[in-house]
Amino acid sequence: PIKKFMHPFHSFCVVGSIRTMHKMRLLYSSLSLLFPRTPRRVAKPWCKCISNTCAFKAAAAPADLSRFVARTKTCGELRSADVGQEVTLCGWIQYQRQGQFVVLRDFQGLTQIVIPQDEASSHLKKVLCDTPVESVVRVTGRVIHRPPGQTNLRMPTGEIEVKAETAEVLNSCKKLPFEMKDFMKKNEALRMQYRYLDLRSAQLQYNLRLRSQMVMRMREYLCNCYGFVDVETPTLFKKTPGGAKEFMVPSREPGKFYSLPQSPQQFKQLLMVGGLDRYFQVARCYRDEGSKPDRQPEFTQIDIEMSFVDQAGIRALTEDLLQYSWPEEKGSLVTPFPSISYNEALAIYGTDKPDTRFGMKIVDVSDVFRNVEAGFLQKSLSEPEGTVKAICIPQGARHLRKKDLESLNELAKSEFSQGILHFILRSDGSVKSQLNNYLNEEQKLELIRTVQANTEDVVLVAAGGQKEVCSALGKVRLASADLLEERGVPLRNSSAFHFLWVVDFPLFLLKEENTNELESAHHPFTAPLPSDEHLLYSEPAKVRGQHYDLVLNGSEIGGGSIRIHDAKQQRFILESVLKEDSELLSHLLEALDSGAPPHGGIALGLDRLICLIVGAPSIRDVIAFPKSFKGRDLMSNAPDYVAPEELEPYHIQVTWPSAEAEASAN
């Protein structure tokens, strides 16, 4: 398995190693004759352990969830087969009903506890019924069948109940800021303030346990099946040129700061130089950026790097890894995943992370409008990259109102300075449009044929530069899908998982603040495509990189590249193309000049991946203790103020903005 995913060009490297190992075995055999060892049990070959672990993953015995603790069973595992057993359960009181029974909850489920009504059991009724809901109790009793007609098929334990014999309150609960029932809607800020209570919900319990299981399977696959080495890399590092903003950490040396790494990028490349060959890490990463529904200032990624590998090897590894760790209840994954080039993705979907669960693809209709006597159309088509493109919204005439079409137009204008025209195909066969006076019937029919529109569809048309038009229509495509789904039109199957590789990205992009300068499209360590290397020294803006993104249902869940392993080329890109100070990366450049193997890797965003799998609205719902939209921890009120004397060892003084100074003084 160690040879899987290797570039065939590098297989010759194994030959020298085999010869060396053969010599070592001969030497060892000779020494063993001189120094015989005490016989011992021969360990099972590691490669066989690997094979067995992978082959029999599904046959693992169920976990013993009550070993080492005070209970004998969990609240979610009792069934009819357990009737007659004496059990001890520990959990939280979920419901109390008329002094006759309570429902006990733990991480695995619910069990109904019936309270005997005789005088001798009055103390049980007092303990279980007078204790507040959400108190923690321990109950011992016997499992019995529920009375006829009282079976609850909605509960896995709905055929049985436990007749209480003893009960003990382990901790009484005060009045809580919100009810714990899953159907009760709670304000998200309140949920985050009392996260330790919110974690008791069945959905968060499911999300975090599924996350744990997937990480465990990924670790098993990488380490046990394919010999990856799990390495922890430093959290305190130094500022990296380019990329996202980084958190600064002061040191006791005046004016010197650490930086929290936005990824272990440099470390994993250095591990390849060090000969580890295959590295992975469940890595904590940090970016000092505003939060969005799918972003956090601190996040987790499955970080992977390999030596002697190409794009095909990394993609095959990633697909196998996801297939191996994929939750069984979510169906199976079909591999290989389809792929699309960056330019194709922009031309067809208007984005480099397309959602392929639905159609509404962008279609070039320039030829249809080439002879239309409308000034703005002719002006657009006469420009070097001028184009006219369209998308067709199925059943848009039936489900979209006039204000919806206006809002789509405003969306394109506000974000891309791009106007949108609409064509409504009425049920009587006529076409309503702002361009009716400019198009003849033949041109209207040609437009309908080109976009494959049907009766009661709406066609949206935009004219202008290629990039602006495609980006605007891509945004409008997603907004239209949202509107249709709000009106009950099923477009995107929430239980479907459409993976897509996006490849052949540009290596560099023009800086927004200065279009005369270039910046890395991915990061400065990405290698150019071999076929484009000659352009690096003459027309770097035209160079494509060996960069690949993995997209799931319109969200980027992973990205990686084949790295530059030549110090001379890396220095040229840093100094001549990106105009960066290469001294900041002198350690990496020296390493690349010290016999660095060809290498590449990928990082999978764990938070975003789990969020999509469980269908959560935000990655905050798959992280145990997330930050708020503004990057704050509402539970502990972090970040918080620090006393001036605590800053003295770091040679730091805070300059207060006037408004905050007044608030601080008060």
Helices and strands as residue ranges (DSSP letters): G 8-10, H 13-34, H 46-55, G 57-59, G 80-82, E 86-97, E 101-106, E 109-114, G 119-121, H 122-130, E 136-145, E 160-171, H 188-193, H 195-198, H 202-219, I 220-225, H 226-226, E 229-230, E 248-250, E 257-259, H 265-273, E 278-286, E 298-307, H 311-325, G 328-330, E 339-341, H 342-349, E 363-364, H 366-369, H 375-382, E 386-393, H 396-399, H 402-416, E 421-425, E 431-433, H 441-451, E 458-465, H 466-486, E 499-503, E 508-510, E 518-520, G 530-537, G 540-542, E 547-552, E 555-562, H 567-572, I 573-577, G 582-585, H 586-592, E 599-605, H 606-614, G 619-622, H 644-647, G 648-650, H 658-665
